[in-house]
């Protein structure tokens, strides 16, 4: 109990100095001291505990690098520095996903496969593929794109991220802020509707 009380009285700057002098436990103390506040900032931004865990680790890896390189100069302001990093890392994460999603959807809508994923990408590396088969694969991909764009927006989003973005259901749930059951439900209903539209138009394309 005495040790805990004494540690709690040590300033952040002193803990950092002790860490630089070889006391690894001092940094562990620093981490525990500010974990709840920093984690709360991240979680409030990204809305996903898995993503928050990853960002939290990256933030402290960054802090360790800055301290070890002698670049830390925020004397007396460690908590403010930490929370600022948490906020910036979270915003960067959201911006990167938003940009990736924007490019993916733009590519999808413009019928360009250059930056996206297609059901038929596995043909791309087969140099022996017959031109007719390659043409048929591209034609089917375009048919599917047009049908997907006729689905409700929430189903479109999940199907495009799953099949053209190549994300797992868990990753999609994290990115769009929904639970995994909701995501799987939207995907299931979307695929069912696609199959119905294919059947109505008498188009023979197998989708899963």
C-alpha positions, -999 to 999 in steps of 0.1 A, spaced: 0 0 0 29 23 9 45 17 -25 13 26 -44 10 58 -25 46 68 -31 43 60 -68 11 81 -71 30 111 -59 57 108 -85 52 133 -114 48 122 -150 81 139 -159 99 120 -131 84 87 -143 97 95 -178 131 103 -165 132 70 -145 122 52 -176 151 68 -195 174 57 -167 164 21 -173 134 16 -150 108 0 -174 82 -2 -146 80 36 -145 66 37 -180 41 10 -170 30 32 -141 27 61 -165 6 40 -189 -17 28 -161 -21 63 -147 -35 77 -180 -50 46 -196 -87 53 -188 -87 89 -199 -68 83 -232 -88 52 -240 -120 71 -235 -109 98 -260 -102 72 -286 -133 52 -280 -155 83 -282 -141 89 -317 -140 54 -333 -169 37 -315 -152 3 -316 -133 -13 -288 -112 -34 -311 -102 -4 -331 -97 16 -299 -74 -11 -285 -53 -9 -317 -50 29 -317 -42 29 -280 -13 6 -285 -1 26 -315 -2 58 -294 20 44 -267 44 29 -292 47 64 -307 53 79 -272 80 54 -265 97 62 -298 95 99 -291 109 95 -256 137 71 -266 147 94 -295 151 123 -271 123 143 -289 99 146 -260 98 181 -248 63 185 -232 76 191 -197 47 192 -172 22 185 -200 24 148 -205 -14 142 -201 -23 170 -226 3 156 -250 -10 121 -247 -47 131 -251 -37 152 -282 -20 122 -297 -51 100 -290 -73 125 -307 -50 129 -337 -45 91 -342 -82 85 -340 -90 113 -366 -63 99 -389 -78 65 -387 -113 78 -395 -99 99 -424 -80 70 -439 -110 47 -438 -133 74 -451 -109 81 -481 -106 43 -488 -143 39 -487 -148 70 -509 -124 56 -535 -139 21 -534 -174 34 -539 -163 58 -566 -145 30 -584 -176 8 -580 -201 33 -594 -179 42 -623 -175 5 -633 -137 7 -629 -120 -23 -614 -86 -7 -613 -88 1 -576 -115 -23 -565 -121 -59 -559 -142 -80 -583 -156 -115 -580 -136 -122 -610 -102 -108 -600 -88 -144 -598 -88 -144 -637 -64 -115 -638 -32 -135 -633 -41 -164 -656 -23 -156 -688 -38 -187 -705 -74 -176 -701 -94 -175 -733 -104 -139 -744 -141 -150 -745 -140 -162 -709 -123 -129 -698 -150 -109 -716 -178 -129 -700 -162 -124 -666 -161 -86 -671 -196 -86 -684 -209 -105 -654 -191 -81 -631 -208 -51 -647 -242 -68 -644 -236 -74 -607 -225 -38 -601 -257 -24 -618 -279 -47 -597 -261 -39 -565 -268 -2 -571 -305 -10 -571 -303 -23 -535 -312 -2 -504 -282 20 -494 -274 0 -463 -273 -33 -481 -252 -17 -509 -227 -6 -484 -222 -40 -468 -220 -59 -501 -196 -35 -517 -173 -35 -486 -175 -73 -483 -170 -83 -520 -153 -54 -536 -135 -41 -505 -126 -76 -494 -134 -68 -457 -145 -93 -431 -179 -89 -414 -162 -79 -381 -141 -53 -399 -172 -38 -417 -191 -37 -383 -162 -18 -368 -159 6 -397 -196 16 -400 -204 15 -363 -229 -14 -363 -230 -47 -345 -219 -78 -366 -254 -93 -365 -268 -62 -382 -241 -63 -408 -246 -100 -416 -283 -94 -418 -279 -66 -443 -256 -88 -464 -279 -118 -463 -309 -97 -474 -289 -80 -501 -276 -112 -516 -311 -127 -514 -325 -97 -533 -297 -99 -559 -305 -136 -565 -342 -126 -570 -333 -99 -595 -310 -123 -614 -338 -149 -615 -364 -123 -627 -341 -112 -655 -331 -148 -663 -295 -142 -658 -273 -172 -648 -247 -158 -624 -238 -176 -592 -232 -154 -561 -227 -162 -525 
